[in-house]
Amino acid sequence: MKVKMNVQTAYHGNLLRAGKEYEIDEETAERWVSSRLAEEVLENSEDE
């Protein structure tokens, strides 16, 4: 799942910066979104 970070945090040894988008596992992403640490990025499906 792709998220845009609202805060800076470390995740699996990587520094995730606020305001940038990252691909992370769905379970973690859902927790972060519900905690307002991140926002879900909705991707446009232009492949159709």
Summary of the structure (lengths in Angstrom):
residues: 48
radius of gyration: 11.1
end to end distance: 19.8
largest distance: 36.2
contacts: 96
relative contact order: 0.32
helix: 19%
strand: 33%
